[in-house]
Structure formats: C-alpha cells, structure tokens
Amino acid sequence: MSKQDQLEAKLQSITGKIGPLDSEAMEKAQARVDILTKPPGSLGRLEELSVRLAGIRGDYFPVSSAKRVVVMAADHGVTEEGISAFPSEVTAQMVANFTNGGAAINVLARQCGAEVEVVDVGVKVDPSLPGVKKVRIRPGTGNFRRQLAMTREEALMAILAGIDSANEAAEAGIKVLATGEMGIGNTTASSAVMSSLTGYEASLVVGRGTGLDDQKLLHKQKVVKEAIEFHRPDPKDPVDVLSKVGGLEIAALTGLILGAAANRIPVIIDGFISSNAALVAINICPAAKDYLVPSHLSAEAGHALLVDYLELKPYLNMEMRLGEGTGAVLAMQLIEAAARVTLEMATFDDAGVSGREEERKSTSDEKGVS
C-alpha cells in the first residue's frame, strides 16, 4: 500500500467514527428546557444550542469547560499574483505576534478564558518560535494559478495534522474547540475552494480580503476564475479541490473539524476561511455538520452565500473579517451561557412558580377532562 493509500485509509477510519447526535440526551435536555422558569422558547436560539450541545456530548453540557482555539498558519504561493494588500512575510510576523500574546485573538481568548494553540502547517519563512506547534508539510503552497497548490498526499497530510490537533485537545480535556487561521492569500484560496465545490461564480465569492481596491478586486476574481478553469478540480472529490486550489491551513482546519466531531467535541467555526474548511469537511463526511457551531457572519463577500449554502445560521453579526478565530472565541461564551441556562435555571417546581402544566390542568378541568 502506497503512503497516499495509507493516508486515505487513516482519514476514512477517522470519519467512520463520526456518528449522529445522541437523540436521547437531546430529548432529556429539551424536557428540562421546557420546564425552566420562562415562557416556552423565550431564550430563542440559546435553547436550541443547549439541546444540541447535549446531543454532541451525550449528556448535559458542562458549565466550566476547557476551551481552545487552534490557529492554523500557512502561506500561499498565489500571493505572487498580487492578490493581497500585504506581503507573504506578514504570515510569519503574525505567528510571532500570536506567540507574544499581542494579536486580537490573544486578547479575546484571554477575555473568555480560552487557550490559543498556534500550528505551523506551512509557513514560508520558518518562524522557529517557542510555543508554535510545528507540523510543516511544506513551506507554503504553490501558485495555483500556474501549478497545483499541493499534491494530494500533502493535502491528506495537512488534514490528518488537523485531526491530530483535535485528538490531542480531547486527550488534554478540552471540551470546546474553535477554528482560527493565519495565511496571507487565504481568502483567494478559500474563494477558489468555495467556487469549485458550490459552483458559484468567482465574481460572487471573491471579496476584498485585506482591503483591495476595485481594480485589484477584479484581478483577484480573474485569478480565481483562471485557476479553476486551468485545474478543473473535481467537486465530488473535496481532497482533489484542496490539492489543486486550496491551502495547507484550510486542509488542517478541515481535519480539526473532523477530529472534533470524531471526539464528540463542539467546534466553533470562525469566518470565511474556516467556513470553507467546514464546507470541505462536510463534503468528506456529512455527519460532521451536526458538530459545528457557526459563530459570526463575516463581512467578506462570499461568507453570507456560503453559510446559506451550508444551511448554517451564525449567532453574531459584528461586521468582522479579521480571521484568526476572533469571531469564534466571542461565540465561546454562548456555549457557556447555554450550559448555564440548562443546569442553573430553576424549574417551575423548584421555584414554586405556576407554569404550563398548571395551565394545562386548568384548561382540562374547564372542559371536563381528567
């Protein structure tokens, strides 16, 4: 068996562990939500989230849960085409900023009590910094306008690296995972992945990324369109799409999502890049979708189309488009809120408050029903 075949088999063994949500746990959680001291449905989507979290865990979700955002970092050869307002060197510089605790993701993660794990999946300039998990598959992808982004074997290796991060988190007692990324050029790669897998035209999904003007935006759209026409990635084969027009960090996030689902850990999806990793993961294993918690609606052009395509409804709309996992860590507090509501709110009986059951009995008595 070739190395590629071994990697394919390993991926298949992981996805085979991803099962449906625990329906009994969800029924139990819903029954409790229904008798809490509030009008039915008055906590809106927080109620739905609490029930789904129970289905993921197989029991009520714990209030004090260890949380981790995994920031996958890699470079993109397509930056040679002038599709970003920033040079590729910024990727390594931002990795250093993450390890020094000075980036937005560090600030917001501290605020919600989450760990930040930084993974070098393919940074072009080796940062060699303490605190960076190094699993470098290669020093950045190829320029996919003119060549493959990576080989299929490399794409599989990156996916499995993400799965390893999820497995390590589970072993460390992490109960909530979030996706983060850093890679100059990755909105271009994400747009190419989305266009390939959904069939949307490049002009609809390609956005301004780091802040391109109108002329450079048109150029970026042209690059994505030409790359797809050149490679003709197979929409029925998500790994083929990743290898031809994707990114190493997108592949690693795909693996993180699949690994989280296999370990029955909810994974909070950040913005446009992370949602494309979710798109790939769902194409690989549809059951993984049940484990996703969509955090926010990014201001990046294609994100609204993508979450609509995936039938996901983000919880926040802050007009953010930074990436790094910033929107995802904000949504981490919603998970704790959902858990607290389920476990800490009093029921009607506990509080001695008249509830729906009393109303039902009163109505039955009036109609002469025992």
C-alpha positions as CSV (number, residue, x, y, z in Angstrom):
1,M,0.0,0.0,0.0
2,S,1.4,3.4,-1.0
3,K,1.8,6.2,1.5
4,Q,-1.1,8.1,-0.1
5,D,-3.3,5.0,0.2
6,Q,-2.3,4.7,3.9
7,L,-3.3,8.3,4.5
8,E,-6.6,7.9,2.7
9,A,-7.3,4.8,4.8
10,K,-6.5,6.7,8.0
11,L,-8.8,9.5,7.1
12,Q,-11.6,7.1,6.3
13,S,-11.1,5.4,9.7
14,I,-11.5,8.8,11.5
15,T,-14.6,9.8,9.6
16,G,-16.1,6.4,10.3
17,K,-16.1,7.3,14.0
18,I,-18.3,10.4,13.4
19,G,-21.8,9.4,14.4
20,P,-25.2,11.1,14.8
21,L,-26.1,13.3,17.8
22,D,-27.4,11.5,20.9
23,S,-31.2,11.7,20.5
24,E,-31.9,10.5,24.0
25,A,-29.7,13.2,25.5
26,M,-31.3,15.8,23.3
27,E,-34.8,14.7,24.4
28,K,-33.7,14.8,28.1
29,A,-32.2,18.3,27.6
30,Q,-35.3,19.5,25.8
31,A,-37.6,18.2,28.5
32,R,-35.6,20.2,31.1
33,V,-35.5,23.3,29.0
34,D,-39.3,23.1,28.7
35,I,-39.9,23.2,32.5
36,L,-37.4,26.1,33.3
37,T,-38.9,29.3,34.7
38,K,-39.5,31.1,31.4
39,P,-42.1,31.2,28.7
40,P,-41.5,28.5,26.1
41,G,-38.9,29.4,23.5
42,S,-38.2,32.8,25.1
43,L,-34.5,32.2,25.1
44,G,-34.6,31.7,21.4
45,R,-31.6,30.0,19.8
46,L,-29.9,29.7,23.1
47,E,-32.4,26.9,23.9
48,E,-31.7,25.1,20.6
49,L,-27.9,25.4,21.3
50,S,-28.2,23.9,24.7
51,V,-30.2,20.9,23.4
52,R,-27.7,20.3,20.5
53,L,-24.7,20.6,22.9
54,A,-26.3,17.8,24.9
55,G,-26.6,15.7,21.7
56,I,-23.0,16.3,21.0
57,R,-21.8,15.3,24.5
58,G,-24.4,12.6,25.2
59,D,-25.4,14.4,28.4
60,Y,-25.9,17.9,29.7
61,F,-23.0,20.1,28.6
62,P,-20.7,21.1,31.5
63,V,-20.6,24.7,32.6
64,S,-16.9,25.1,33.2
65,S,-15.4,23.7,30.0
66,A,-11.8,23.9,29.0
67,K,-11.7,25.9,25.7
68,R,-9.1,26.1,22.9
69,V,-8.8,28.0,19.7
70,V,-6.4,26.4,17.2
71,V,-4.8,28.8,14.8
72,M,-3.5,27.1,11.7
73,A,-0.9,29.1,9.9
74,A,0.4,28.7,6.3
75,D,1.5,30.7,3.3
76,H,0.1,30.7,-0.2
77,G,2.1,30.8,-3.5
78,V,-0.7,32.6,-5.2
79,T,0.4,35.9,-3.5
80,E,2.8,36.1,-6.4
81,E,-0.1,37.2,-8.4
82,G,-0.6,40.4,-6.4
83,I,-3.9,39.3,-4.8
84,S,-3.2,40.7,-1.3
85,A,-2.6,44.1,0.1
86,F,0.1,42.6,2.4
87,P,3.2,40.6,1.6
88,S,3.5,36.9,2.5
89,E,6.1,37.8,5.1
90,V,3.3,39.0,7.3
91,T,2.2,35.4,8.0
92,A,5.4,34.6,9.9
93,Q,5.4,38.0,11.6
94,M,1.8,37.4,12.8
95,V,2.7,34.0,14.1
96,A,5.3,35.7,16.3
97,N,2.6,38.2,17.4
98,F,0.4,35.3,18.4
99,T,3.1,33.7,20.5
100,N,3.8,37.0,22.2
101,G,0.2,37.4,23.1
102,G,-0.3,40.6,21.2
103,A,-2.8,39.8,18.5
104,A,-6.6,40.3,18.6
105,I,-7.1,36.5,19.0
106,N,-4.9,36.5,22.2
107,V,-6.8,39.4,23.7
108,L,-10.3,37.9,23.0
109,A,-9.2,34.4,24.1
110,R,-7.9,35.8,27.4
111,Q,-11.2,37.5,27.9
112,C,-13.2,34.3,27.5
113,G,-10.6,32.0,29.2
114,A,-9.6,30.1,26.1
115,E,-6.2,28.6,25.3
116,V,-4.6,29.6,22.0
117,E,-2.7,26.9,20.1
118,V,-0.6,28.1,17.1
119,V,0.2,25.4,14.5
120,D,2.7,26.0,11.7
121,V,1.3,23.8,8.9
122,G,3.3,25.6,6.1
123,V,4.6,29.0,6.9
124,K,7.1,30.1,4.1
125,V,9.6,31.6,6.5
126,D,10.3,29.2,9.3
127,P,9.4,31.2,12.5
128,S,11.1,28.6,14.8
129,L,9.4,30.2,17.8
130,P,8.7,28.6,21.2
131,G,5.1,27.9,21.7
132,V,4.4,27.1,18.0
133,K,3.4,23.5,17.2
134,K,5.4,22.7,14.1
135,V,4.0,20.2,11.6
136,R,5.1,21.9,8.5
137,I,4.0,19.9,5.4
138,R,5.9,22.3,3.0
139,P,6.9,26.0,3.1
140,G,3.6,27.3,1.6
141,T,1.5,26.1,-1.3
142,G,2.4,26.5,-5.0
143,N,1.0,29.3,-7.0
144,F,-2.2,27.6,-8.0
145,R,-2.8,30.0,-10.9
146,R,0.1,28.2,-12.7
147,Q,0.6,24.9,-10.8
148,L,-1.0,22.6,-8.2
149,A,-1.3,24.2,-4.7
150,M,0.0,20.9,-3.3
151,T,0.0,17.2,-4.0
152,R,-2.9,15.0,-2.9
153,E,-0.6,13.4,-0.4
154,E,0.3,16.8,1.1
155,A,-3.4,17.7,1.4
156,L,-4.1,14.5,3.2
157,M,-1.1,15.1,5.5
158,A,-2.5,18.5,6.4
159,I,-6.0,17.2,7.1
160,L,-4.5,14.5,9.3
161,A,-2.4,17.1,11.1
162,G,-5.6,18.9,12.0
163,I,-7.2,15.6,13.2
164,D,-4.1,15.1,15.4
165,S,-4.7,18.6,17.0
166,A,-8.3,17.6,17.8
167,N,-7.2,14.3,19.3
168,E,-4.5,16.0,21.4
169,A,-7.1,18.5,22.6
170,A,-9.5,15.7,23.6
171,E,-6.8,13.9,25.5
172,A,-6.0,17.2,27.3
173,G,-9.6,17.5,28.5
174,I,-10.6,20.3,26.1
175,K,-14.4,20.4,25.8
176,V,-14.8,23.2,23.2
177,L,-12.7,23.8,20.1
178,A,-12.6,26.8,17.8
179,T,-11.1,27.3,14.4
180,G,-8.5,30.0,13.7
181,E,-6.2,30.7,10.8
182,M,-3.4,32.9,9.5
183,G,-2.1,33.0,6.0
184,I,-1.7,35.9,3.6
185,G,-3.6,35.0,0.4
186,N,-6.0,32.6,2.1
187,T,-9.2,34.4,1.1
188,T,-8.2,33.8,-2.5
189,A,-7.7,30.1,-1.9
190,S,-10.9,29.9,0.1
191,S,-12.8,31.6,-2.7
192,A,-11.4,29.1,-5.2
193,V,-12.4,26.2,-2.9
194,M,-15.9,27.6,-2.5
195,S,-16.4,28.2,-6.2
196,S,-15.2,24.7,-7.0
197,L,-17.4,22.9,-4.5
198,T,-20.6,25.0,-4.8
199,G,-20.5,26.1,-8.4
200,Y,-20.8,29.8,-7.6
201,E,-19.1,32.1,-10.0
202,A,-15.8,33.6,-8.8
203,S,-17.3,37.1,-9.1
204,L,-19.8,36.3,-6.4
205,V,-17.5,34.7,-3.8
206,V,-14.2,36.7,-4.2
207,G,-14.0,39.6,-1.7
208,R,-11.6,42.3,-0.8
209,G,-9.7,40.3,1.8
210,T,-7.1,42.5,3.4
211,G,-8.7,45.6,1.7
212,L,-8.2,45.6,-2.0
213,D,-9.4,48.4,-4.2
214,D,-11.8,47.9,-7.1
215,Q,-9.1,47.2,-9.7
216,K,-7.2,44.7,-7.6
217,L,-10.5,43.0,-6.7
218,L,-11.3,42.4,-10.3
219,H,-7.8,41.0,-10.8
220,K,-8.3,38.7,-7.8
221,Q,-11.5,37.4,-9.3
222,K,-9.8,36.8,-12.6
223,V,-7.0,34.8,-10.8
224,V,-9.5,32.5,-9.1
225,K,-11.6,32.0,-12.3
226,E,-8.5,31.2,-14.4
227,A,-7.1,28.8,-11.7
228,I,-10.4,26.8,-11.7
229,E,-10.5,26.7,-15.5
230,F,-6.9,25.6,-15.5
231,H,-7.1,22.8,-12.9
232,R,-10.7,21.7,-13.2
233,P,-11.0,20.4,-9.6
234,D,-13.5,17.7,-9.1
235,P,-16.4,19.0,-7.0
236,K,-17.2,15.4,-6.0
237,D,-13.7,15.0,-4.5
238,P,-13.0,17.6,-1.9
239,V,-9.4,16.4,-1.4
240,D,-8.8,17.0,-5.1
241,V,-10.2,20.5,-4.7
242,L,-7.9,21.2,-1.7
243,S,-4.8,19.9,-3.5
244,K,-5.4,21.9,-6.6
245,V,-6.6,25.3,-5.3
246,G,-6.7,25.1,-1.5
247,G,-4.4,25.9,1.3
248,L,-2.5,24.0,3.9
249,E,-4.2,25.7,6.8
250,I,-7.6,25.2,5.2
251,A,-6.9,21.5,4.9
252,A,-5.7,21.4,8.6
253,L,-8.8,23.2,9.7
254,T,-10.8,20.6,7.8
255,G,-9.1,17.9,9.8
256,L,-9.6,19.8,13.1
257,I,-13.4,19.8,12.4
258,L,-13.5,16.1,11.5
259,G,-11.3,15.3,14.5
260,A,-13.5,17.3,16.8
261,A,-16.6,15.5,15.5
262,A,-15.0,12.1,16.0
263,N,-14.3,13.1,19.6
264,R,-17.8,14.5,20.1
265,I,-16.5,18.0,20.8
266,P,-18.4,21.0,19.5
267,V,-16.2,23.1,17.1
268,I,-17.0,26.7,16.7
269,I,-16.4,27.9,13.1
270,D,-15.0,31.4,12.6
271,G,-15.4,33.3,9.4
272,F,-14.9,32.8,5.6
273,I,-11.8,30.7,5.6
274,S,-12.9,28.5,8.5
275,S,-16.4,28.1,6.9
276,N,-14.7,26.8,3.7
277,A,-12.9,24.3,5.8
278,A,-16.3,23.3,7.1
279,L,-17.5,23.0,3.6
280,V,-14.7,20.6,2.7
281,A,-15.3,18.6,6.0
282,I,-19.0,18.2,5.3
283,N,-18.2,17.1,1.7
284,I,-15.9,14.5,3.2
285,C,-18.3,13.4,5.9
286,P,-21.8,14.9,6.0
287,A,-22.3,13.8,9.7
288,A,-19.7,16.4,10.8
289,K,-22.1,19.2,10.2
290,D,-24.0,18.4,13.4
291,Y,-20.9,19.3,15.5
292,L,-20.5,22.8,14.0
293,V,-21.4,26.0,15.9
294,P,-21.4,28.9,13.4
295,S,-20.0,31.9,15.3
296,H,-20.4,35.1,13.2
297,L,-21.3,36.4,9.8
298,S,-18.1,37.8,8.2
299,A,-18.1,41.0,6.2
300,E,-16.1,39.0,3.5
301,A,-18.2,38.9,0.3
302,G,-18.7,35.2,-0.1
303,H,-19.5,34.3,3.5
304,A,-23.2,35.0,3.5
305,L,-23.6,32.9,0.4
306,L,-21.6,30.1,2.0
307,V,-23.4,29.9,5.3
308,D,-26.7,30.0,3.4
309,Y,-25.4,27.1,1.1
310,L,-24.4,25.1,4.2
311,E,-27.7,26.0,5.9
312,L,-25.9,27.4,8.9
313,K,-27.1,30.4,10.8
314,P,-24.3,32.4,12.6
315,Y,-25.1,33.7,16.1
316,L,-23.3,37.0,15.7
317,N,-23.1,39.8,13.1
318,M,-20.3,42.1,14.1
319,E,-19.1,43.1,10.6
320,M,-15.8,41.4,11.4
321,R,-13.4,40.0,8.8
322,L,-10.1,39.6,10.7
323,G,-9.9,35.8,10.9
324,E,-7.5,34.3,13.5
325,G,-10.6,32.8,15.2
326,T,-11.7,36.2,16.7
327,G,-15.4,35.7,15.9
328,A,-15.2,32.1,17.1
329,V,-13.9,32.9,20.6
330,L,-16.6,35.6,21.0
331,A,-19.2,32.8,20.5
332,M,-17.5,30.6,23.0
333,Q,-19.3,32.5,25.7
334,L,-22.6,31.5,24.1
335,I,-21.8,27.9,24.7
336,E,-21.2,28.5,28.4
337,A,-24.4,30.6,28.6
338,A,-26.4,27.7,27.0
339,A,-24.9,25.2,29.5
340,R,-25.6,27.5,32.5
341,V,-29.2,28.1,31.4
342,T,-29.8,24.3,31.3
343,L,-28.1,23.4,34.5
344,E,-28.5,26.5,36.7
345,M,-32.0,27.9,36.0
346,A,-34.7,26.8,38.4
347,T,-37.6,24.7,37.1
348,F,-41.2,25.8,37.8
349,D,-41.4,23.3,40.6
350,D,-38.1,24.3,42.1
351,A,-39.1,28.0,42.2
352,G,-42.7,27.4,43.2
353,V,-43.8,29.3,40.1
354,S,-47.0,28.3,38.3
355,G,-46.1,27.0,34.8
356,R,-47.6,25.5,31.7
357,E,-48.6,22.3,33.5
358,E,-50.9,24.1,35.9
359,E,-52.4,26.0,32.9
360,R,-52.9,22.7,31.0
361,K,-54.7,21.2,34.1
362,S,-56.9,24.2,34.5
363,T,-57.9,24.1,30.8
364,S,-58.6,20.4,31.1
365,D,-60.7,20.8,34.2
366,E,-62.8,23.5,32.5
367,K,-63.5,21.1,29.6
368,G,-64.3,18.3,32.0
369,V,-61.2,16.3,31.0
370,S,-59.5,14.4,33.8
